[in-house]
């Protein structure tokens, strides 16, 4: 399941990041988004979602949300 299917307000653990784009993978890693880290979707918005990673909120687009497997 990816973040687009996540229930808002529920904490999930990131299982993997599925992308062939090393730049995208590196960007997510700088946000603290990698396997084993908790992530919570605050709300779904048009074109993506708002998430909390390590006490910081991020607005991520649909492509990023699909790459994050929970």
C-alpha positions, 0 to 999 in steps of 0.5 A: 500500500502506498501513501495515496491509500493511507488513512489520515491520522494513522501512523504507518511505518515506511516499508520501502521507497520504490523509485528508479530516480536516484534524485527522488530517492535522495530527496526523500532521504534528506526529509528523513523518509526511508525504510523503518521510519514512521510517517503519518498522512495528515490529509489528502489534497488535490495532487498529493498529501500532507504528511508528518515525518520526524515532527515536520510537515511536508506537502508531497505530490502524487508521484512521491506519495506513490513511491512511498510504500507503507 
